[in-house]
Amino acid sequence: MAGFPGNFGGYQGAGQQVNQSSMVVFINDDNIAVNYPVAPGMTVALINPYDPDNGKMYIKSTAVNGMPNPTRVFELREVLQQKQVNDSVSRQEFEAFSQSLGQQIQGLQKALAGLQVQPVQQVTSTPHMGKGGKNK
């Protein structure tokens, strides 16, 4: 059984073994983790890597006097690297877009220049409406 790195002790420094108070156990059923006995003063990482859809790691520990600490449960999942999206455009693509946009703007300006704008006449009242704006 290998020592668990980090806060769980096991090994320290240049291969010097210290008081081993932690270990890693691979299990194939989550019920084993729930019922796994832990000796006083020990910390055990119980890992279920065999269920690819529901991989879990249980951290069980007890105090030196034998009092169990709450069991912590972690989900194991593969972290996939995402493809990097290239949001930049080449100078050639930019110039082509710029030209196309300029041509579209010129077309709109020509179309607007050909339109005749007539002033809007303001209507103050209509013959079919009386006071208060209600139909009669």
Legacy VTK file of the C-alpha trace (Angstrom):
# vtk DataFile Version 3.0
C-alpha trace
ASCII
DATASET POLYDATA
POINTS 136 float
0.000 0.000 0.000
1.381 3.352 -1.018
1.405 6.492 1.070
-1.138 9.145 0.109
0.592 12.416 -0.889
-0.263 15.851 0.444
-1.925 16.392 3.794
-2.243 12.674 4.435
1.440 12.076 5.176
2.881 8.709 4.229
6.250 9.755 2.827
8.333 12.833 3.372
11.479 14.320 1.927
14.019 12.267 -0.013
12.336 8.891 0.338
12.328 8.874 4.134
9.281 7.108 5.457
7.536 8.663 8.430
4.843 7.202 10.621
2.409 5.764 8.062
-1.046 6.907 9.119
-2.704 6.889 5.719
-3.208 4.572 2.785
-4.992 4.187 -0.543
-7.339 1.290 -1.205
-8.943 0.553 -4.576
-12.460 -0.805 -4.241
-14.965 -2.055 -6.795
-18.189 -1.285 -4.939
-19.292 1.858 -3.092
-20.810 -0.237 -0.287
-17.314 -1.443 0.613
-16.277 2.177 1.245
-19.206 2.794 3.558
-18.441 -0.282 5.654
-14.625 -0.188 5.476
-13.093 -0.271 8.992
-10.482 2.382 9.781
-7.996 1.933 12.630
-7.610 4.703 15.236
-5.401 7.559 14.003
-5.611 6.413 10.366
-6.811 8.075 7.181
-7.847 5.914 4.229
-8.617 7.007 0.672
-10.986 4.465 -0.857
-11.158 4.866 -4.628
-13.648 3.246 -6.992
-12.147 3.753 -10.476
-14.013 0.815 -12.013
-17.344 2.590 -12.505
-16.592 5.044 -15.347
-19.943 6.824 -15.033
-19.871 7.199 -11.271
-16.245 7.036 -10.059
-15.867 8.196 -6.469
-13.201 8.612 -3.816
-14.065 8.313 -0.139
-11.825 9.766 2.573
-12.405 8.019 5.890
-10.445 8.821 9.029
-10.560 8.316 12.754
-9.057 10.245 15.613
-6.359 8.631 17.765
-9.016 7.748 20.352
-10.961 5.788 17.681
-13.730 8.345 17.150
-14.629 8.346 13.419
-14.598 11.607 11.483
-17.266 12.331 8.868
-16.626 10.518 5.577
-15.886 12.869 2.684
-16.930 11.833 -0.836
-15.390 13.167 -4.060
-16.411 12.491 -7.661
-13.724 11.300 -10.058
-14.073 12.471 -13.632
-11.753 12.918 -16.560
-10.868 16.495 -17.408
-10.699 16.959 -21.158
-8.758 19.772 -22.718
-10.946 21.994 -24.827
-9.920 22.926 -28.321
-8.653 26.463 -28.507
-10.810 28.698 -30.646
-8.987 31.065 -32.955
-10.958 34.329 -32.817
-8.501 36.278 -34.946
-8.666 36.905 -38.697
-5.861 37.313 -41.166
-5.080 40.684 -42.696
-6.321 39.378 -46.051
-9.685 38.313 -44.531
-10.022 41.711 -42.857
-9.316 43.600 -46.097
-11.863 41.469 -48.024
-14.520 42.103 -45.357
-13.699 45.813 -45.280
-14.093 46.086 -49.077
-17.385 44.194 -49.015
-18.728 46.391 -46.237
-17.636 49.553 -48.095
-19.473 48.403 -51.235
-22.624 47.681 -49.238
-22.509 51.146 -47.647
-22.066 52.816 -51.058
-25.065 50.850 -52.399
-27.202 51.996 -49.469
-26.122 55.617 -49.944
-27.105 55.510 -53.630
-30.463 53.943 -52.785
-31.144 56.600 -50.143
-30.121 59.419 -52.476
-32.739 58.294 -55.011
-35.567 58.508 -52.512
-37.615 61.680 -52.316
-38.533 62.647 -48.819
-41.899 64.346 -48.438
-42.788 66.305 -45.339
-45.295 64.679 -43.030
-48.548 66.580 -42.599
-49.716 66.838 -39.046
-53.300 65.758 -38.504
-55.041 67.615 -35.715
-58.423 65.894 -35.788
-60.372 63.509 -37.924
-63.999 64.020 -39.013
-65.279 60.761 -37.532
-63.963 61.487 -34.036
-65.596 63.719 -31.491
-64.423 65.081 -28.173
-62.302 62.748 -26.133
-61.171 60.803 -29.173
-64.087 58.313 -29.084
-65.982 57.240 -32.170
-69.524 58.477 -32.529
LINES 1 137
136 0 1 2 3 4 5 6 7 8 9 10 11 12 13 14 15 16 17 18 19 20 21 22 23 24 25 26 27 28 29 30 31 32 33 34 35 36 37 38 39 40 41 42 43 44 45 46 47 48 49 50 51 52 53 54 55 56 57 58 59 60 61 62 63 64 65 66 67 68 69 70 71 72 73 74 75 76 77 78 79 80 81 82 83 84 85 86 87 88 89 90 91 92 93 94 95 96 97 98 99 100 101 102 103 104 105 106 107 108 109 110 111 112 113 114 115 116 117 118 119 120 121 122 123 124 125 126 127 128 129 130 131 132 133 134 135
